[in-house]
Amino acid sequence: MAELTFPRTPRGSLGELWQAAIDLLPQITPRVLRDRTVGTTETPIAHGLGFAPLMAHPVPHSDARVWRTRTPDAKYVYLAASGAVVCDVEVVP
């Protein structure tokens, strides 16, 4: 099997940078916002971080589809759903 190579950057190879990022992942604990109701139009959900999260992942309690309608900001995660649904939202600081 061929070894992957990455171009060098001023701070090391991209592979080294990716590995450093992967090593940090276990230290990042998502905040879980439980039992939030999301409607068919854009629904702002307060996350309480005080800054924009890196990621927000909705986990519906039913088979409805839930998606982000825009990028999270310092106060809210913005979601909409295929029908009114209750979901948990995992927010990564």
A tleap script that builds the chain and sets N, CA, C and O, in Angstrom:
source leaprc.protein.ff14SB
mol = sequence {
  NMET ALA GLU LEU THR PHE PRO ARG THR PRO
  ARG GLY SER LEU GLY GLU LEU TRP GLN ALA
  ALA ILE ASP LEU LEU PRO GLN ILE THR PRO
  ARG VAL LEU ARG ASP ARG THR VAL GLY THR
  THR GLU THR PRO ILE ALA HIE GLY LEU GLY
  PHE ALA PRO LEU MET ALA HIE PRO VAL PRO
  HIE SER ASP ALA ARG VAL TRP ARG THR ARG
  THR PRO ASP ALA LYS TYR VAL TYR LEU ALA
  ALA SER GLY ALA VAL VAL CYS ASP VAL GLU
  VAL VAL CPRO
}
set mol.1.N position { 0.842 -1.173 0.000 }
set mol.1.CA position { 0.000 0.000 0.000 }
set mol.1.C position { 0.889 1.238 0.000 }
set mol.1.O position { 1.859 1.318 0.754 }
set mol.2.N position { 0.548 2.201 -0.852 }
set mol.2.CA position { 1.337 3.431 -0.958 }
set mol.2.C position { 1.098 4.319 0.253 }
set mol.2.O position { -0.012 4.389 0.782 }
set mol.3.N position { 2.143 4.986 0.677 }
set mol.3.CA position { 2.033 5.906 1.811 }
set mol.3.C position { 1.543 7.258 1.313 }
set mol.3.O position { 2.000 7.752 0.282 }
set mol.4.N position { 0.614 7.850 2.048 }
set mol.4.CA position { 0.120 9.171 1.683 }
set mol.4.C position { 1.152 10.220 2.057 }
set mol.4.O position { 1.774 10.139 3.116 }
set mol.5.N position { 1.329 11.191 1.196 }
set mol.5.CA position { 2.222 12.301 1.511 }
set mol.5.C position { 1.434 13.595 1.409 }
set mol.5.O position { 0.508 13.705 0.605 }
set mol.6.N position { 1.798 14.557 2.210 }
set mol.6.CA position { 1.120 15.842 2.246 }
set mol.6.C position { 2.136 16.949 2.019 }
set mol.6.O position { 3.287 16.816 2.434 }
set mol.7.N position { 1.739 18.041 1.372 }
set mol.7.CA position { 2.665 19.144 1.186 }
set mol.7.C position { 3.035 19.784 2.522 }
set mol.7.O position { 2.257 19.754 3.476 }
set mol.8.N position { 4.231 20.360 2.573 }
set mol.8.CA position { 4.689 21.027 3.797 }
set mol.8.C position { 4.050 22.408 3.900 }
set mol.8.O position { 3.798 23.074 2.896 }
set mol.9.N position { 3.798 22.812 5.121 }
set mol.9.CA position { 3.318 24.165 5.406 }
set mol.9.C position { 4.315 24.773 6.385 }
set mol.9.O position { 5.185 24.061 6.885 }
set mol.10.N position { 4.213 26.064 6.670 }
set mol.10.CA position { 5.139 26.657 7.639 }
set mol.10.C position { 5.064 25.989 9.019 }
set mol.10.O position { 6.016 26.088 9.793 }
set mol.11.N position { 3.977 25.327 9.336 }
set mol.11.CA position { 3.818 24.701 10.650 }
set mol.11.C position { 3.915 23.183 10.593 }
set mol.11.O position { 3.581 22.513 11.570 }
set mol.12.N position { 4.354 22.635 9.495 }
set mol.12.CA position { 4.452 21.189 9.360 }
set mol.12.C position { 3.618 20.724 8.180 }
set mol.12.O position { 3.012 21.532 7.477 }
set mol.13.N position { 3.592 19.425 7.970 }
set mol.13.CA position { 2.808 18.910 6.848 }
set mol.13.C position { 1.325 18.966 7.190 }
set mol.13.O position { 0.938 19.021 8.357 }
set mol.14.N position { 0.516 18.952 6.153 }
set mol.14.CA position { -0.937 18.938 6.393 }
set mol.14.C position { -1.339 17.687 7.169 }
set mol.14.O position { -2.265 17.730 7.980 }
set mol.15.N position { -0.647 16.575 6.925 }
set mol.15.CA position { -0.925 15.354 7.680 }
set mol.15.C position { -0.682 15.546 9.160 }
set mol.15.O position { -1.461 15.070 9.987 }
set mol.16.N position { 0.404 16.248 9.508 }
set mol.16.CA position { 0.698 16.523 10.927 }
set mol.16.C position { -0.347 17.442 11.529 }
set mol.16.O position { -0.737 17.278 12.685 }
set mol.17.N position { -0.803 18.420 10.734 }
set mol.17.CA position { -1.838 19.329 11.232 }
set mol.17.C position { -3.153 18.588 11.457 }
set mol.17.O position { -3.827 18.801 12.466 }
set mol.18.N position { -3.521 17.708 10.506 }
set mol.18.CA position { -4.738 16.914 10.672 }
set mol.18.C position { -4.634 16.021 11.905 }
set mol.18.O position { -5.597 15.891 12.660 }
set mol.19.N position { -3.478 15.411 12.109 }
set mol.19.CA position { -3.307 14.537 13.262 }
set mol.19.C position { -3.446 15.330 14.556 }
set mol.19.O position { -4.049 14.848 15.515 }
set mol.20.N position { -2.897 16.534 14.590 }
set mol.20.CA position { -3.033 17.378 15.787 }
set mol.20.C position { -4.501 17.692 16.044 }
set mol.20.O position { -4.947 17.665 17.191 }
set mol.21.N position { -5.253 17.987 14.994 }
set mol.21.CA position { -6.682 18.271 15.156 }
set mol.21.C position { -7.432 17.035 15.642 }
set mol.21.O position { -8.293 17.132 16.516 }
set mol.22.N position { -7.109 15.879 15.080 }
set mol.22.CA position { -7.757 14.627 15.490 }
set mol.22.C position { -7.434 14.314 16.952 }
set mol.22.O position { -8.295 13.826 17.684 }
set mol.23.N position { -6.210 14.589 17.380 }
set mol.23.CA position { -5.820 14.341 18.774 }
set mol.23.C position { -6.609 15.207 19.743 }
set mol.23.O position { -6.818 14.819 20.892 }
set mol.24.N position { -7.052 16.384 19.288 }
set mol.24.CA position { -7.824 17.280 20.159 }
set mol.24.C position { -9.284 16.869 20.281 }
set mol.24.O position { -9.938 17.222 21.263 }
set mol.25.N position { -9.811 16.133 19.310 }
set mol.25.CA position { -11.238 15.806 19.304 }
set mol.25.C position { -11.740 15.135 20.583 }
set mol.25.O position { -12.819 15.496 21.053 }
set mol.26.N position { -11.013 14.173 21.174 }
set mol.26.CA position { -11.539 13.566 22.395 }
set mol.26.C position { -11.677 14.560 23.554 }
set mol.26.O position { -12.405 14.295 24.511 }
set mol.27.N position { -10.986 15.696 23.475 }
set mol.27.CA position { -11.045 16.695 24.536 }
set mol.27.C position { -12.232 17.632 24.374 }
set mol.27.O position { -12.554 18.390 25.290 }
set mol.28.N position { -12.882 17.587 23.222 }
set mol.28.CA position { -14.020 18.464 22.959 }
set mol.28.C position { -15.299 17.718 23.314 }
set mol.28.O position { -15.627 16.704 22.697 }
set mol.29.N position { -16.008 18.218 24.296 }
set mol.29.CA position { -17.250 17.583 24.727 }
set mol.29.C position { -18.430 18.407 24.220 }
set mol.29.O position { -18.559 19.581 24.566 }
set mol.30.N position { -19.292 17.805 23.403 }
set mol.30.CA position { -20.440 18.571 22.922 }
set mol.30.C position { -21.437 18.849 24.037 }
set mol.30.O position { -21.603 18.049 24.958 }
set mol.31.N position { -22.087 19.980 23.939 }
set mol.31.CA position { -23.204 20.316 24.833 }
set mol.31.C position { -24.456 19.778 24.149 }
set mol.31.O position { -24.681 20.038 22.967 }
set mol.32.N position { -25.256 19.040 24.878 }
set mol.32.CA position { -26.475 18.472 24.304 }
set mol.32.C position { -27.672 19.263 24.813 }
set mol.32.O position { -27.949 19.305 26.012 }
set mol.33.N position { -28.369 19.883 23.881 }
set mol.33.CA position { -29.595 20.624 24.185 }
set mol.33.C position { -30.742 19.649 23.976 }
set mol.33.O position { -31.051 19.289 22.840 }
set mol.34.N position { -31.362 19.227 25.041 }
set mol.34.CA position { -32.355 18.148 24.980 }
set mol.34.C position { -33.773 18.663 24.735 }
set mol.34.O position { -34.160 19.742 25.184 }
set mol.35.N position { -34.519 17.854 24.013 }
set mol.35.CA position { -35.959 18.027 23.824 }
set mol.35.C position { -36.345 19.423 23.331 }
set mol.35.O position { -37.162 20.107 23.947 }
set mol.36.N position { -35.744 19.833 22.211 }
set mol.36.CA position { -36.069 21.129 21.601 }
set mol.36.C position { -37.052 20.891 20.468 }
set mol.36.O position { -36.858 19.989 19.653 }
set mol.37.N position { -38.100 21.690 20.415 }
set mol.37.CA position { -39.110 21.562 19.370 }
set mol.37.C position { -38.693 22.393 18.162 }
set mol.37.O position { -38.370 23.575 18.287 }
set mol.38.N position { -38.704 21.767 17.004 }
set mol.38.CA position { -38.347 22.428 15.747 }
set mol.38.C position { -39.546 22.357 14.819 }
set mol.38.O position { -40.154 21.298 14.658 }
set mol.39.N position { -39.885 23.486 14.208 }
set mol.39.CA position { -41.024 23.543 13.302 }
set mol.39.C position { -40.602 23.506 11.845 }
set mol.39.O position { -39.430 23.298 11.532 }
set mol.40.N position { -41.566 23.709 10.957 }
set mol.40.CA position { -41.303 23.651 9.522 }
set mol.40.C position { -40.687 24.937 8.984 }
set mol.40.O position { -40.171 24.953 7.866 }
set mol.41.N position { -40.735 26.015 9.764 }
set mol.41.CA position { -40.047 27.245 9.393 }
set mol.41.C position { -38.820 27.389 10.291 }
set mol.41.O position { -38.671 26.655 11.268 }
set mol.42.N position { -37.958 28.323 9.962 }
set mol.42.CA position { -36.722 28.487 10.728 }
set mol.42.C position { -37.025 28.680 12.215 }
set mol.42.O position { -37.807 29.549 12.600 }
set mol.43.N position { -36.386 27.848 13.039 }
set mol.43.CA position { -36.577 27.871 14.481 }
set mol.43.C position { -35.239 28.181 15.156 }
set mol.43.O position { -34.323 27.362 15.085 }
set mol.44.N position { -35.097 29.359 15.819 }
set mol.44.CA position { -33.856 29.637 16.543 }
set mol.44.C position { -33.849 28.898 17.876 }
set mol.44.O position { -34.831 28.933 18.616 }
set mol.45.N position { -32.736 28.228 18.180 }
set mol.45.CA position { -32.588 27.502 19.435 }
set mol.45.C position { -31.371 28.073 20.158 }
set mol.45.O position { -30.252 28.002 19.650 }
set mol.46.N position { -31.592 28.639 21.344 }
set mol.46.CA position { -30.500 29.233 22.116 }
set mol.46.C position { -29.554 28.138 22.597 }
set mol.46.O position { -29.990 27.127 23.147 }
set mol.47.N position { -28.249 28.351 22.383 }
set mol.47.CA position { -27.273 27.345 22.812 }
set mol.47.C position { -26.516 27.753 24.068 }
set mol.47.O position { -25.944 26.887 24.730 }
set mol.48.N position { -26.487 29.036 24.426 }
set mol.48.CA position { -25.900 29.480 25.681 }
set mol.48.C position { -24.383 29.500 25.751 }
set mol.48.O position { -23.831 29.614 26.845 }
set mol.49.N position { -23.686 29.393 24.625 }
set mol.49.CA position { -22.230 29.370 24.649 }
set mol.49.C position { -21.611 30.763 24.751 }
set mol.49.O position { -20.543 30.924 25.341 }
set mol.50.N position { -22.270 31.763 24.182 }
set mol.50.CA position { -21.701 33.109 24.171 }
set mol.50.C position { -20.791 33.350 22.975 }
set mol.50.O position { -20.245 34.444 22.830 }
set mol.51.N position { -20.617 32.352 22.117 }
set mol.51.CA position { -19.844 32.464 20.882 }
set mol.51.C position { -20.406 31.441 19.903 }
set mol.51.O position { -21.121 30.520 20.298 }
set mol.52.N position { -20.085 31.606 18.646 }
set mol.52.CA position { -20.607 30.685 17.637 }
set mol.52.C position { -19.959 29.314 17.783 }
set mol.52.O position { -18.732 29.220 17.835 }
set mol.53.N position { -20.754 28.252 17.848 }
set mol.53.CA position { -20.186 26.904 17.968 }
set mol.53.C position { -19.532 26.460 16.663 }
set mol.53.O position { -19.859 26.960 15.587 }
set mol.54.N position { -18.607 25.517 16.777 }
set mol.54.CA position { -17.965 24.956 15.587 }
set mol.54.C position { -18.946 24.124 14.780 }
set mol.54.O position { -18.894 24.105 13.550 }
set mol.55.N position { -19.846 23.432 15.485 }
set mol.55.CA position { -20.751 22.522 14.815 }
set mol.55.C position { -22.023 22.374 15.637 }
set mol.55.O position { -21.996 22.453 16.865 }
set mol.56.N position { -23.121 22.163 14.956 }
set mol.56.CA position { -24.388 21.860 15.606 }
set mol.56.C position { -25.040 20.723 14.834 }
set mol.56.O position { -25.207 20.805 13.617 }
set mol.57.N position { -25.407 19.666 15.542 }
set mol.57.CA position { -25.943 18.467 14.900 }
set mol.57.C position { -27.289 18.114 15.525 }
set mol.57.O position { -27.335 17.719 16.690 }
set mol.58.N position { -28.392 18.249 14.775 }
set mol.58.CA position { -29.704 17.873 15.313 }
set mol.58.C position { -29.908 16.358 15.285 }
set mol.58.O position { -29.532 15.691 14.321 }
set mol.59.N position { -30.505 15.825 16.346 }
set mol.59.CA position { -30.811 14.399 16.442 }
set mol.59.C position { -32.306 14.281 16.732 }
set mol.59.O position { -32.722 14.376 17.886 }
set mol.60.N position { -33.121 14.074 15.683 }
set mol.60.CA position { -34.572 14.017 15.881 }
set mol.60.C position { -35.000 12.772 16.661 }
set mol.60.O position { -34.359 11.724 16.580 }
set mol.61.N position { -36.088 12.905 17.411 }
set mol.61.CA position { -36.640 11.777 18.168 }
set mol.61.C position { -37.566 10.920 17.306 }
set mol.61.O position { -38.019 9.866 17.749 }
set mol.62.N position { -37.848 11.360 16.086 }
set mol.62.CA position { -38.708 10.595 15.181 }
set mol.62.C position { -38.025 10.532 13.814 }
set mol.62.O position { -36.847 10.865 13.685 }
set mol.63.N position { -38.770 10.105 12.802 }
set mol.63.CA position { -38.176 9.965 11.478 }
set mol.63.C position { -38.231 11.242 10.638 }
set mol.63.O position { -37.954 11.195 9.440 }
set mol.64.N position { -38.579 12.369 11.235 }
set mol.64.CA position { -38.600 13.637 10.508 }
set mol.64.C position { -37.178 14.063 10.150 }
set mol.64.O position { -36.225 13.728 10.854 }
set mol.65.N position { -37.046 14.794 9.064 }
set mol.65.CA position { -35.749 15.353 8.688 }
set mol.65.C position { -35.580 16.712 9.344 }
set mol.65.O position { -36.513 17.515 9.358 }
set mol.66.N position { -34.392 16.979 9.890 }
set mol.66.CA position { -34.081 18.263 10.518 }
set mol.66.C position { -32.780 18.765 9.907 }
set mol.66.O position { -31.839 17.993 9.722 }
set mol.67.N position { -32.727 20.061 9.594 }
set mol.67.CA position { -31.528 20.622 8.984 }
set mol.67.C position { -31.270 22.037 9.509 }
set mol.67.O position { -32.167 22.703 10.026 }
set mol.68.N position { -30.006 22.475 9.357 }
set mol.68.CA position { -29.646 23.851 9.686 }
set mol.68.C position { -30.107 24.756 8.563 }
set mol.68.O position { -29.924 24.434 7.389 }
set mol.69.N position { -30.702 25.882 8.908 }
set mol.69.CA position { -31.143 26.825 7.881 }
set mol.69.C position { -30.104 27.902 7.626 }
set mol.69.O position { -30.110 28.529 6.566 }
set mol.70.N position { -29.216 28.126 8.579 }
set mol.70.CA position { -28.089 29.047 8.391 }
set mol.70.C position { -27.016 28.756 9.429 }
set mol.70.O position { -27.214 27.937 10.326 }
set mol.71.N position { -25.900 29.419 9.304 }
set mol.71.CA position { -24.766 29.203 10.190 }
set mol.71.C position { -25.119 29.646 11.608 }
set mol.71.O position { -25.713 30.710 11.783 }
set mol.72.N position { -24.764 28.850 12.632 }
set mol.72.CA position { -25.022 29.263 14.017 }
set mol.72.C position { -24.271 30.560 14.336 }
set mol.72.O position { -23.202 30.820 13.784 }
set mol.73.N position { -24.836 31.355 15.221 }
set mol.73.CA position { -24.154 32.570 15.655 }
set mol.73.C position { -23.873 32.490 17.155 }
set mol.73.O position { -23.956 31.411 17.740 }
set mol.74.N position { -23.545 33.612 17.780 }
set mol.74.CA position { -23.155 33.627 19.192 }
set mol.74.C position { -24.319 33.321 20.137 }
set mol.74.O position { -24.100 33.080 21.324 }
set mol.75.N position { -25.536 33.329 19.631 }
set mol.75.CA position { -26.692 33.068 20.500 }
set mol.75.C position { -27.503 31.841 20.106 }
set mol.75.O position { -27.990 31.113 20.971 }
set mol.76.N position { -27.652 31.608 18.794 }
set mol.76.CA position { -28.615 30.602 18.350 }
set mol.76.C position { -28.049 29.630 17.322 }
set mol.76.O position { -27.099 29.928 16.599 }
set mol.77.N position { -28.677 28.449 17.289 }
set mol.77.CA position { -28.564 27.489 16.191 }
set mol.77.C position { -29.905 27.582 15.483 }
set mol.77.O position { -30.950 27.587 16.134 }
set mol.78.N position { -29.887 27.654 14.159 }
set mol.78.CA position { -31.116 27.833 13.391 }
set mol.78.C position { -31.450 26.542 12.654 }
set mol.78.O position { -30.673 26.063 11.828 }
set mol.79.N position { -32.624 25.983 12.969 }
set mol.79.CA position { -33.032 24.704 12.389 }
set mol.79.C position { -34.425 24.803 11.791 }
set mol.79.O position { -35.201 25.694 12.136 }
set mol.80.N position { -34.731 23.880 10.895 }
set mol.80.CA position { -36.083 23.679 10.373 }
set mol.80.C position { -36.251 22.172 10.186 }
set mol.80.O position { -35.272 21.426 10.169 }
set mol.81.N position { -37.498 21.737 10.046 }
set mol.81.CA position { -37.769 20.306 9.929 }
set mol.81.C position { -38.863 20.055 8.902 }
set mol.81.O position { -39.593 20.967 8.512 }
set mol.82.N position { -38.962 18.807 8.474 }
set mol.82.CA position { -39.980 18.420 7.499 }
set mol.82.C position { -41.381 18.427 8.109 }
set mol.82.O position { -42.375 18.479 7.385 }
set mol.83.N position { -41.458 18.376 9.416 }
set mol.83.CA position { -42.702 18.466 10.175 }
set mol.83.C position { -42.325 18.812 11.596 }
set mol.83.O position { -41.167 18.651 11.979 }
set mol.84.N position { -43.269 19.281 12.387 }
set mol.84.CA position { -42.941 19.620 13.778 }
set mol.84.C position { -42.354 18.387 14.461 }
set mol.84.O position { -42.927 17.300 14.393 }
set mol.85.N position { -41.223 18.561 15.112 }
set mol.85.CA position { -40.511 17.430 15.702 }
set mol.85.C position { -39.758 17.882 16.954 }
set mol.85.O position { -39.346 19.037 17.065 }
set mol.86.N position { -39.591 16.971 17.872 }
set mol.86.CA position { -38.750 17.207 19.046 }
set mol.86.C position { -37.399 16.554 18.756 }
set mol.86.O position { -37.333 15.426 18.269 }
set mol.87.N position { -36.335 17.275 19.061 }
set mol.87.CA position { -35.012 16.719 18.805 }
set mol.87.C position { -34.039 17.185 19.873 }
set mol.87.O position { -34.297 18.150 20.592 }
set mol.88.N position { -32.915 16.481 19.963 }
set mol.88.CA position { -31.770 16.937 20.750 }
set mol.88.C position { -30.838 17.633 19.762 }
set mol.88.O position { -30.802 17.281 18.583 }
set mol.89.N position { -30.093 18.608 20.239 }
set mol.89.CA position { -29.129 19.290 19.392 }
set mol.89.C position { -27.763 19.194 20.074 }
set mol.89.O position { -27.576 19.702 21.180 }
set mol.90.N position { -26.818 18.543 19.409 }
set mol.90.CA position { -25.461 18.436 19.925 }
set mol.90.C position { -24.676 19.634 19.390 }
set mol.90.O position { -24.544 19.807 18.179 }
set mol.91.N position { -24.156 20.461 20.306 }
set mol.91.CA position { -23.429 21.666 19.932 }
set mol.91.C position { -21.981 21.501 20.354 }
set mol.91.O position { -21.695 21.270 21.529 }
set mol.92.N position { -21.068 21.617 19.404 }
set mol.92.CA position { -19.634 21.483 19.695 }
set mol.92.C position { -19.046 22.887 19.829 }
set mol.92.O position { -19.065 23.665 18.875 }
set mol.93.N position { -18.522 23.212 21.016 }
set mol.93.CA position { -17.959 24.566 21.240 }
set mol.93.C position { -16.731 24.816 20.392 }
set mol.93.O position { -16.143 25.896 20.461 }
savepdb mol mol.pdb
quit
